[in-house]
Amino acid sequence: MAKIHTMPGVGSALEGPVVRTIGVGDLQEALRRGIDDFLAMPTHAFFIALIYPVLGLLLAGAIFGNNVLPLLFPLVAGFALVGPFAAIGLYELSRRRERGEEIALTHASQVLRSPAIGSIAALGVLLVIILFLWLATAQALYHAIFGNYLPASLTGFLQEVLTTRQGWALILIGNAVGLVFSAIVLSISVVSFPMLLDRNVSVATAVQTSLQAVGANPGPMALWGLIVAALLLVGFIPFFFGLAVVIPILGHATWHLYRRVVVR
């Protein structure tokens, strides 16, 4: 079990978090407040999120240059698996705005000096491990269906995937497996990162609370996962640059979802 960190002024570490039952209206309110946060501090959020489109373009360039096109979709989908960790600076901005504190771009990096940074990093490493497991699984699935066939171009790859039975099988099975990975990440991280930033709790307590939140709200949490997936898809379409808007909104909204799910 990870060592409990000390955060003055946030209550006793021995006081267990209490989870609420939420509905669709709570998801709508979290998104509304996430958009409001983004509009209130778009410059800060934009610069933080700019690294994601750039990273996406670099990944795409590496793929096209090294003939590993079969991993294009798994890599793109993998953004969702590490997103909860990558958005930690956005949670901090929403937290500061909620408290009426001064907000500047540099405040997003305050998490690096947080007493919880060790716990946050440990949970982030877990998500990165899950990402690599997903990529390895996706590659194994491709080889199981297509063998050693490597497409020479993006057009050839899309033709194989979209017009053949093997391609349809890859789409169906790959999405089913990806859904399992996404459900795991959602369950362990939907409120855990904001909680680690906000409270004096261990990694185990934060993850347990996240699992309880999903268990108490399976329908709304499943819908939240679909909303995240749909918005990320919209962000990917214009050459990844839509992520500069989508990721900040989702990051801020996740903070407000945490506030609605876990009793203060």
C-alpha positions as CSV (number, residue, x, y, z in Angstrom):
1,M,0.0,0.0,0.0
2,A,1.3,3.4,-0.9
3,K,2.4,5.7,1.9
4,I,-0.2,8.2,3.0
5,H,0.9,11.8,2.2
6,T,0.2,14.8,4.4
7,M,-1.8,17.7,3.1
8,P,-2.5,20.3,5.8
9,G,-6.1,21.6,6.0
10,V,-7.9,18.9,4.1
11,G,-9.0,16.8,6.9
12,S,-8.0,13.5,8.5
13,A,-6.6,10.7,6.4
14,L,-8.6,8.3,8.5
15,E,-11.9,9.8,7.5
16,G,-13.3,7.6,4.7
17,P,-14.7,9.2,1.6
18,V,-18.5,9.0,1.0
19,V,-19.8,8.3,-2.5
20,R,-23.1,9.8,-3.8
21,T,-25.5,8.4,-6.3
22,I,-25.7,10.6,-9.3
23,G,-27.7,10.9,-12.5
24,V,-27.5,12.2,-16.0
25,G,-28.2,15.7,-14.8
26,D,-25.0,15.6,-12.7
27,L,-23.0,14.6,-15.8
28,Q,-24.5,17.5,-17.7
29,E,-23.7,19.9,-14.8
30,A,-20.1,18.6,-14.7
31,L,-19.7,19.2,-18.4
32,R,-21.3,22.7,-18.2
33,R,-18.9,23.7,-15.4
34,G,-16.0,22.2,-17.4
35,I,-16.8,24.4,-20.3
36,D,-17.2,27.3,-18.0
37,D,-13.8,26.7,-16.6
38,F,-12.3,26.5,-20.1
39,L,-13.9,29.7,-21.2
40,A,-12.7,31.5,-18.0
41,M,-9.1,30.4,-18.6
42,P,-8.8,29.3,-22.2
43,T,-5.2,30.5,-22.6
44,H,-3.9,28.4,-19.7
45,A,-5.8,25.3,-20.8
46,F,-4.8,25.7,-24.4
47,F,-1.1,25.8,-23.7
48,I,-1.3,22.8,-21.4
49,A,-3.3,20.8,-24.0
50,L,-1.1,21.9,-26.9
51,I,1.4,19.1,-26.2
52,Y,-1.3,16.5,-27.0
53,P,-1.9,17.5,-30.7
54,V,1.9,17.8,-31.2
55,L,2.4,14.4,-29.6
56,G,-0.3,12.9,-31.8
57,L,1.3,14.3,-34.9
58,L,4.7,13.0,-33.9
59,L,3.2,9.5,-33.3
60,A,1.4,9.6,-36.6
61,G,4.7,10.6,-38.3
62,A,6.6,7.7,-36.6
63,I,3.9,5.3,-37.7
64,F,3.9,6.3,-41.3
65,G,7.7,6.2,-41.3
66,N,8.2,2.8,-39.7
67,N,5.4,0.8,-41.4
68,V,3.6,0.0,-38.2
69,L,0.2,1.2,-39.4
70,P,-1.6,-1.6,-37.6
71,L,-0.9,0.3,-34.3
72,L,-2.3,3.6,-35.5
73,F,-5.8,3.2,-34.0
74,P,-4.5,1.5,-30.8
75,L,-2.1,4.5,-30.3
76,V,-4.9,7.0,-30.9
77,A,-7.3,5.1,-28.6
78,G,-4.5,4.9,-26.0
79,F,-4.9,8.7,-25.4
80,A,-8.0,7.9,-23.4
81,L,-6.1,5.4,-21.2
82,V,-3.6,8.0,-19.9
83,G,-5.8,11.0,-20.1
84,P,-6.9,11.0,-16.4
85,F,-3.2,11.3,-15.4
86,A,-2.2,13.7,-18.1
87,A,-5.0,16.1,-17.1
88,I,-3.8,16.5,-13.5
89,G,-2.7,20.2,-14.2
90,L,-6.3,21.0,-15.3
91,Y,-7.7,19.6,-12.1
92,E,-5.4,22.0,-10.2
93,L,-6.7,25.0,-12.2
94,S,-10.3,24.0,-11.6
95,R,-9.5,23.5,-7.9
96,R,-7.9,27.0,-7.6
97,R,-10.8,28.7,-9.5
98,E,-13.3,26.9,-7.2
99,R,-11.5,28.4,-4.2
100,G,-11.4,31.8,-5.7
101,E,-7.6,31.8,-5.8
102,E,-5.4,33.5,-8.4
103,I,-5.1,31.6,-11.6
104,A,-2.1,31.6,-14.0
105,L,-0.5,29.1,-16.4
106,T,2.3,28.4,-13.9
107,H,-0.3,27.3,-11.3
108,A,-1.0,24.1,-13.3
109,S,2.5,23.0,-12.4
110,Q,1.9,23.4,-8.7
111,V,0.9,19.7,-8.6
112,L,4.7,18.9,-9.0
113,R,5.1,20.4,-5.5
114,S,2.1,18.8,-4.0
115,P,2.6,16.4,-1.1
116,A,0.5,14.0,-3.2
117,I,2.9,14.0,-6.2
118,G,4.4,10.6,-5.3
119,S,0.9,9.0,-5.1
120,I,-0.2,10.7,-8.3
121,A,2.9,9.5,-10.1
122,A,2.5,5.9,-8.8
123,L,-1.1,5.8,-10.1
124,G,0.1,7.4,-13.4
125,V,2.7,4.7,-13.9
126,L,-0.1,2.1,-13.5
127,L,-2.1,3.8,-16.3
128,V,1.1,3.8,-18.5
129,I,1.5,0.1,-17.8
130,I,-2.1,-0.5,-18.9
131,L,-1.5,1.5,-22.0
132,F,1.5,-0.7,-23.0
133,L,-0.5,-3.8,-22.2
134,W,-3.2,-2.5,-24.5
135,L,-0.7,-1.9,-27.3
136,A,0.8,-5.3,-26.9
137,T,-2.6,-6.9,-27.0
138,A,-3.7,-5.0,-30.1
139,Q,-0.5,-6.0,-31.9
140,A,-1.0,-9.7,-30.9
141,L,-4.6,-9.5,-32.1
142,Y,-3.5,-8.1,-35.5
143,H,-0.9,-10.8,-36.0
144,A,-3.4,-13.5,-35.0
145,I,-5.8,-12.3,-37.7
146,F,-3.6,-11.0,-40.5
147,G,-0.4,-12.9,-39.8
148,N,2.8,-11.2,-40.9
149,Y,1.1,-9.0,-43.5
150,L,2.2,-5.4,-43.2
151,P,0.4,-2.8,-45.4
152,A,2.5,-0.6,-47.7
153,S,0.3,2.5,-47.3
154,L,-2.5,3.9,-45.3
155,T,-4.9,3.4,-48.2
156,G,-4.0,-0.3,-48.4
157,F,-4.3,-0.7,-44.7
158,L,-7.8,0.9,-44.6
159,Q,-8.9,-1.2,-47.6
160,E,-7.9,-4.4,-45.8
161,V,-9.6,-3.4,-42.6
162,L,-12.8,-2.1,-44.0
163,T,-13.4,-4.4,-46.9
164,T,-12.4,-7.9,-45.8
165,R,-13.7,-10.4,-43.2
166,Q,-10.4,-10.3,-41.4
167,G,-10.6,-6.6,-41.1
168,W,-14.2,-6.7,-39.8
169,A,-13.1,-9.3,-37.2
170,L,-10.2,-7.0,-36.2
171,I,-12.6,-4.1,-35.8
172,L,-15.2,-6.1,-33.7
173,I,-12.7,-7.9,-31.5
174,G,-10.4,-5.0,-31.2
175,N,-13.1,-2.7,-30.0
176,A,-14.4,-5.2,-27.6
177,V,-11.0,-5.7,-26.1
178,G,-10.4,-1.9,-26.0
179,L,-13.7,-1.5,-24.2
180,V,-12.5,-3.8,-21.4
181,F,-9.2,-1.8,-21.1
182,S,-11.2,1.5,-21.1
183,A,-13.6,0.2,-18.4
184,I,-10.7,-0.8,-16.2
185,V,-9.1,2.6,-16.5
186,L,-12.4,4.4,-15.9
187,S,-13.1,2.3,-12.8
188,I,-9.8,3.0,-11.1
189,S,-9.3,6.6,-12.2
190,V,-12.6,8.5,-12.6
191,V,-12.2,10.2,-9.3
192,S,-8.9,9.0,-7.9
193,F,-6.6,11.6,-9.4
194,P,-8.7,14.6,-8.3
195,M,-9.1,13.0,-4.9
196,L,-5.3,12.6,-4.5
197,L,-4.9,16.3,-5.4
198,D,-7.7,17.3,-3.0
199,R,-7.4,15.1,0.1
200,N,-5.0,13.4,2.4
201,V,-5.6,9.8,1.2
202,S,-3.5,6.9,0.0
203,V,-3.5,5.6,-3.5
204,A,-5.4,2.5,-2.3
205,T,-8.1,4.7,-0.8
206,A,-8.4,6.8,-3.9
207,V,-8.7,3.8,-6.2
208,Q,-11.1,2.1,-3.8
209,T,-13.3,5.2,-3.8
210,S,-13.2,5.4,-7.6
211,L,-14.3,1.7,-7.8
212,Q,-17.1,2.5,-5.3
213,A,-18.2,5.5,-7.4
214,V,-18.5,3.3,-10.5
215,G,-20.2,0.5,-8.5
216,A,-22.8,2.9,-7.1
217,N,-23.4,4.6,-10.5
218,P,-22.9,2.0,-13.2
219,G,-25.2,3.7,-15.7
220,P,-24.0,7.3,-15.4
221,M,-20.4,6.2,-15.3
222,A,-20.8,4.1,-18.4
223,L,-22.5,7.1,-20.1
224,W,-19.6,9.3,-18.9
225,G,-17.1,6.9,-20.5
226,L,-19.1,7.1,-23.8
227,I,-19.1,10.9,-23.6
228,V,-15.3,11.0,-23.1
229,A,-14.8,8.6,-26.0
230,A,-17.1,10.6,-28.3
231,L,-15.5,13.9,-27.5
232,L,-12.0,12.5,-27.9
233,L,-13.0,11.2,-31.3
234,V,-14.2,14.6,-32.3
235,G,-10.8,16.0,-31.1
236,F,-8.8,13.5,-33.2
237,I,-10.6,14.2,-36.5
238,P,-9.0,17.6,-37.4
239,F,-5.4,16.2,-37.2
240,F,-5.5,16.0,-33.4
241,F,-5.8,19.8,-33.0
242,G,-9.3,19.5,-31.6
243,L,-7.7,17.9,-28.5
244,A,-6.5,21.4,-27.6
245,V,-10.2,22.2,-26.8
246,V,-11.6,18.7,-25.9
247,I,-8.9,17.7,-23.4
248,P,-9.2,20.9,-21.3
249,I,-13.0,20.7,-21.2
250,L,-12.9,17.0,-20.2
251,G,-10.2,17.7,-17.6
252,H,-12.1,20.5,-15.9
253,A,-15.3,18.5,-16.2
254,T,-13.7,15.6,-14.5
255,W,-12.9,17.7,-11.5
256,H,-16.5,18.8,-11.2
257,L,-17.7,15.2,-11.6
258,Y,-15.5,14.3,-8.7
259,R,-17.1,17.1,-6.6
260,R,-20.6,15.7,-7.5
261,V,-19.7,12.1,-6.8
262,V,-17.6,12.3,-3.6
263,V,-19.0,14.1,-0.5
264,R,-16.7,16.8,0.7
